Amino acid sequence: MEPEDVPSKEEDTPLNEINSDNLGYYIISGQHHFEKGEYDAAIKFYSEAIGIDSNEALLYGWRGEAYDKKGQYDAAFEDFSEAIRLDPDDAFYFAARGNVLCKKGQSDAAIRDFNEAVRLDPNYAWAYKKRGEVYLWMKQYDAAINDLNEAIRLDPNNALAYAERGQVYLAEDKYEAVIKEFSEAIRLDPNNAVFYGIRGKVYSELGQKNLAIQDLEKALGLDSDIEWVKEELEEINHE
């Protein structure tokens, strides 16, 4: 599945508690451009805000998110690190930096940041889910399942958590469990083409051709550009 961005940090510091001097204008402008996907402009305004108040962790966190969205992971890492230095008790910054480290392929360092995130906030479902995902990459399947179980307990409506748990079972060739997990993921997110594609592929492995075709066709109906789904469907139809 595609890399996932950390859910954005909501503003928890009122603007009137941050030093002023046009700061509010730059923050609001930065948020406006971020929400529109105009990340270069957002970075510009957040940088202006940091020029006014370089001791506010939230500003580095927001700019780090914009760098992350642009795929500028080194810059995002630096901003989240500075946010951590300024506010070491905020779990979000550790989770955000851990997510960047995932994208940089630094699994061990990512685990350390997610460990700190859940230590600071034991109810941080997203951090458990991401740590479970990293454990999956590392083939530490029991640890992955434990984290994903906790993520689902804390956030039972998160379709991606069920899908990730399904991916662990897929790595272990537990096909019936994969079907169960992706069926729940689809119930929660019925327009996710990848979920149907993976379940269809597993149905094919189980010899359930009709169900496989049904899921693969549904996946392509939602997203006609998924090449591996096209190839799987063609292979089944030529059997």
Legacy VTK file of the C-alpha trace (Angstrom):
# vtk DataFile Version 3.0
C-alpha trace
ASCII
DATASET POLYDATA
POINTS 239 float
0.000 0.000 0.000
1.066 3.608 -0.558
3.034 5.503 2.116
0.786 7.366 4.486
1.258 10.871 5.883
0.929 11.538 9.573
-2.455 13.086 10.425
-1.840 16.825 10.664
-1.236 18.428 14.011
-4.158 20.547 15.059
-3.435 23.984 16.432
-3.393 23.705 20.221
-1.670 27.009 20.971
-3.946 30.057 20.552
-2.432 32.599 18.202
-2.670 35.297 20.843
-0.343 33.235 23.055
2.387 33.273 20.394
4.438 36.432 19.995
2.762 38.718 17.518
4.133 41.169 14.918
2.315 39.927 11.812
2.823 36.367 13.052
-0.877 35.547 12.893
-1.014 36.646 9.255
1.881 34.375 8.284
0.419 31.395 10.168
-3.044 31.767 8.690
-1.584 32.244 5.218
0.611 29.179 5.667
-2.323 27.056 6.769
-4.442 28.343 3.898
-1.852 27.340 1.304
-1.161 24.006 3.032
-4.846 23.073 2.910
-4.900 23.920 -0.818
-1.870 21.713 -1.451
0.321 24.729 -2.244
3.242 23.523 -0.157
5.926 25.886 -1.476
3.802 28.871 -0.507
2.994 27.310 2.864
6.707 26.798 3.550
7.392 30.414 2.650
4.822 31.746 5.114
5.807 29.331 7.890
9.436 30.400 7.390
8.411 34.037 7.787
6.601 33.083 10.992
9.694 31.270 12.284
11.714 34.398 11.518
9.485 36.239 13.971
9.305 33.522 16.632
12.016 30.879 16.341
11.131 29.295 19.691
7.663 28.021 18.807
7.682 24.256 18.151
4.323 24.362 16.392
5.735 26.456 13.543
8.509 23.954 12.845
5.962 21.152 13.034
3.727 22.778 10.447
6.631 23.546 8.134
7.898 19.998 8.598
4.533 18.690 7.438
4.755 20.827 4.297
8.286 19.583 3.549
7.053 16.024 4.108
4.218 16.542 1.620
6.761 17.746 -0.945
8.943 14.690 -0.396
11.748 16.823 1.043
12.381 14.367 3.843
15.721 15.728 5.045
14.198 19.181 5.562
11.139 17.637 7.232
13.393 15.623 9.529
15.283 18.762 10.552
12.085 20.677 11.314
10.530 17.868 13.350
13.821 17.474 15.236
13.787 21.177 16.093
10.161 20.901 17.204
11.184 18.022 19.488
14.040 20.074 20.921
11.626 22.899 21.722
8.775 20.684 22.932
10.074 17.214 23.881
6.805 16.170 25.523
4.634 16.278 22.392
4.072 12.806 20.949
3.060 14.180 17.559
6.540 15.410 16.671
8.115 12.032 17.422
5.443 10.256 15.361
5.885 12.711 12.490
9.664 12.299 12.523
9.262 8.536 12.754
7.075 8.634 9.674
9.722 10.598 7.786
12.347 8.072 8.858
10.121 5.314 7.462
10.111 7.074 4.111
13.902 7.398 4.301
14.179 3.640 4.890
15.581 4.032 8.415
13.441 1.439 10.187
15.360 1.149 13.465
15.392 4.912 13.991
11.700 5.082 13.103
10.910 2.445 15.727
12.729 4.506 18.359
10.646 7.576 17.530
7.383 5.625 17.564
8.406 4.100 20.904
8.751 7.599 22.316
5.461 8.710 20.758
3.476 5.924 22.448
5.362 6.430 25.714
4.259 10.060 25.729
0.749 9.227 24.543
-0.287 5.605 25.217
-3.555 6.208 23.345
-1.911 7.326 20.086
-3.515 4.800 17.734
-1.799 6.095 14.599
1.657 5.677 16.148
0.903 2.068 17.065
-0.320 1.441 13.533
2.797 2.925 11.955
5.119 1.064 14.321
3.263 -2.127 13.435
3.787 -1.344 9.766
7.531 -0.935 10.327
7.668 -4.229 12.231
5.987 -5.831 9.215
8.719 -4.470 6.936
11.273 -5.874 9.376
9.487 -9.276 9.308
8.853 -9.098 13.036
5.334 -10.372 12.598
4.365 -10.978 16.232
5.399 -7.437 17.173
3.486 -6.109 14.159
0.308 -7.942 15.152
0.577 -6.711 18.748
0.833 -3.091 17.626
-1.939 -3.371 15.061
-4.208 -5.038 17.619
-3.627 -2.058 19.901
-4.194 0.423 17.075
-7.527 -1.231 16.276
-8.533 -1.356 19.927
-7.926 2.388 20.191
-9.407 3.255 16.796
-11.729 0.458 15.631
-12.914 2.392 12.581
-9.474 2.766 10.978
-9.669 0.737 7.777
-5.923 0.973 7.147
-5.157 -0.720 10.469
-7.203 -3.773 9.445
-5.530 -3.728 6.035
-2.072 -3.613 7.608
-2.978 -6.513 9.883
-4.156 -8.320 6.799
-0.771 -7.672 5.186
0.940 -9.338 8.141
-1.272 -12.398 7.748
-0.549 -12.363 4.023
3.183 -12.459 4.750
2.493 -15.509 6.925
0.310 -17.171 4.214
-2.732 -17.101 6.518
-5.148 -16.520 3.669
-8.431 -16.954 5.526
-7.316 -14.362 8.061
-6.322 -12.032 5.215
-9.824 -12.310 3.743
-11.366 -11.472 7.119
-9.159 -8.408 7.653
-9.640 -6.973 4.175
-13.375 -7.611 4.319
-13.508 -5.433 7.429
-11.287 -2.827 5.788
-13.639 -2.758 2.796
-16.675 -2.427 5.064
-15.077 0.653 6.604
-13.708 2.056 3.336
-15.756 0.611 0.448
-14.135 2.829 -2.196
-10.554 1.686 -1.679
-9.506 -0.090 -4.865
-6.345 -1.585 -3.363
-8.328 -3.375 -0.670
-10.474 -5.121 -3.295
-7.401 -5.910 -5.368
-5.563 -7.594 -2.515
-8.615 -9.543 -1.401
-9.228 -10.604 -4.999
-5.658 -11.823 -5.329
-6.033 -13.865 -2.150
-9.325 -15.346 -3.350
-7.421 -16.422 -6.447
-4.770 -18.096 -4.282
-7.567 -19.958 -2.492
-9.003 -21.149 -5.826
-12.178 -19.081 -5.450
-12.121 -17.803 -9.009
-15.536 -16.149 -9.161
-14.977 -14.149 -5.976
-11.511 -13.203 -7.204
-12.863 -11.889 -10.509
-15.602 -9.988 -8.718
-13.117 -8.219 -6.441
-10.561 -7.514 -9.162
-13.201 -6.043 -11.452
-14.489 -3.931 -8.574
-10.942 -2.673 -7.946
-10.526 -1.654 -11.578
-13.933 -0.008 -11.538
-12.681 2.203 -8.737
-9.197 2.751 -10.191
-8.508 1.571 -13.735
-4.777 2.333 -13.512
-3.684 -0.390 -11.060
-1.477 -2.498 -13.319
-0.977 -5.463 -10.985
-4.745 -5.853 -10.669
-5.083 -5.872 -14.476
-2.378 -8.525 -14.729
-3.985 -10.677 -12.030
-7.388 -10.490 -13.739
-5.928 -11.354 -17.144
-4.112 -14.328 -15.656
-7.308 -15.671 -14.062
-9.317 -15.197 -17.263
-6.705 -17.159 -19.256
-6.689 -20.140 -16.928
LINES 1 240
239 0 1 2 3 4 5 6 7 8 9 10 11 12 13 14 15 16 17 18 19 20 21 22 23 24 25 26 27 28 29 30 31 32 33 34 35 36 37 38 39 40 41 42 43 44 45 46 47 48 49 50 51 52 53 54 55 56 57 58 59 60 61 62 63 64 65 66 67 68 69 70 71 72 73 74 75 76 77 78 79 80 81 82 83 84 85 86 87 88 89 90 91 92 93 94 95 96 97 98 99 100 101 102 103 104 105 106 107 108 109 110 111 112 113 114 115 116 117 118 119 120 121 122 123 124 125 126 127 128 129 130 131 132 133 134 135 136 137 138 139 140 141 142 143 144 145 146 147 148 149 150 151 152 153 154 155 156 157 158 159 160 161 162 163 164 165 166 167 168 169 170 171 172 173 174 175 176 177 178 179 180 181 182 183 184 185 186 187 188 189 190 191 192 193 194 195 196 197 198 199 200 201 202 203 204 205 206 207 208 209 210 211 212 213 214 215 216 217 218 219 220 221 222 223 224 225 226 227 228 229 230 231 232 233 234 235 236 237 238
